[in-house]
Amino acid sequence: MCDFGQEILEKQMKKSLSESNDEKWPERTRVYLELMTPTILPDGNGDFTLCPELLTEDEAVRYLRLDVDGSSNPEQTLKYYRDKGELVAIRVGRKNRYRRQDLVNFLAQKSQIKQGRLAKS
C-alpha cells in the first residue's frame, strides 16, 4: 500500500472513532496495515473518503474522474456507457448503483483496448 493511502486510512479511522466514542484506537502492526488495500475516493471537498463497494451515480462519476476532464454532463457519459453495454448499473429503487469491481473491470477493459490500438500503430 502506498504511504499516501495508508495515511488517509489511518486519518479516516481515527476521525471516525473520535466522533463515535472516546475509546483509544487499537494499535495495528505495520504488517496488518500493509495487508489492507483500501480504495479511496475524492469527497468533492478536497478531502478523501473510503470507497464503498456499491457506489451512487455521483460516486461513480468521481471514481472514474469524469468530473475533472471538462465534461459538461458526466452523468450522461455514464448513461452512454450503460446504453452501449460497457458498464453495468444495478437498479436499487429509483436510483442506479455501480459495483466498484464493475468500475475497475470497465477501466481495465478500456485500458486493454487502448493498448491494443497503440500496439497496432
N, C-alpha and C positions, 0 to 999 in steps of 0.2 A: 504494500500500500504506500502511496506517496505520502510524504510528510504533511503536505497541504491537506489531504483528505483526512489524515489521522488527527490533525489539529482541529479541523472542523468537527469531526466526530466527537472528540473529547469535549470541545466547547459546547456542542449541542446537548450532549449527555449531561454535563454538569449544569447547564442552564435549565434543562427540563427537570432535573432533580431538585435544584434550588427553588424552582417555582412550586413543586408539588409538596415537599416537606423539608425538614431541616436535618435529615439523616446525612451522615457523611457518605460520599460516593465511594464504593469499594474500590480499592486499588486493583488495577489489572496489570498483569505482567505484559511486557512489550511483545512477547511471542503471541499472546492472545490477541492483542490489537492488530498485529500483522496478519493474523488469520482472517480477520474480519475485512470484507471488501465492500464498504458502504458506497452507494451511489448518491451523489449529492446533486441538488437541483437549485438553480438560482431562484430566489423567492420574489424577485421583481423589485426589491427594495435595496439592492446592493449587498445582500447577505445570502447565505445558503441554508438549505434545509435538507434533511434526509429524504430521499426519493421513495415514495411508496411503491408497492407492487402494481397497484391499479391507479392509473393517472386520469385526471379530468382532462377535458379538451385543452384548457389553458395550460395545465402542467405539461401535456404532450407537446404543445407549441414551444414551451420553454425548454423541454428536454431535447427536442430536435433543433432548437435555436432558430426557429422560423421567425421569431420576433426581432432578431437583430440583423437580419440580412436585407432590410429595407422593404420587405413585403408589406403591401398595404392591407392585406387581409390574410393573415396566416391561418385562420380557421378555414378559409376557402381552400388553401393549399392542402390541409388535412383531408377535406372533403374530396378534393381532386384525386388524391392517392387512394382513398377509400373506394371511390367510384371506379378507379382503374383496377381495383382488387389487389393493390400492392400493400395496403395497410388494412389491418383488421381492427374494427371497433366493436366493443361489447356494449349492447344497449342495456342500461340499468335505469329503469323508469323511463323518463323522457330524455335522458342525457346519454351521450356516448362516453365510454371509458376505454382506456387503452392499457393493455398489459405492458409493463416495462419490457419484458422479454420480447414481445412483438415489435416494439420500437427498436430494440437492439438488433433483432433479426432484419428489420427493414433497412437499417443503416448498413449492416453487413452486406445485404443484397445490393444496395446502391453502390457500395464501395467496390464490390466484385465486378459489377457492370462497368464502372468507370475504369478499373484496372484492365479489363478486357479490351476496352476501346483504346487505351494507351498502348497496350501490347501490339495491337494491330497496326497502329500508325508508325 
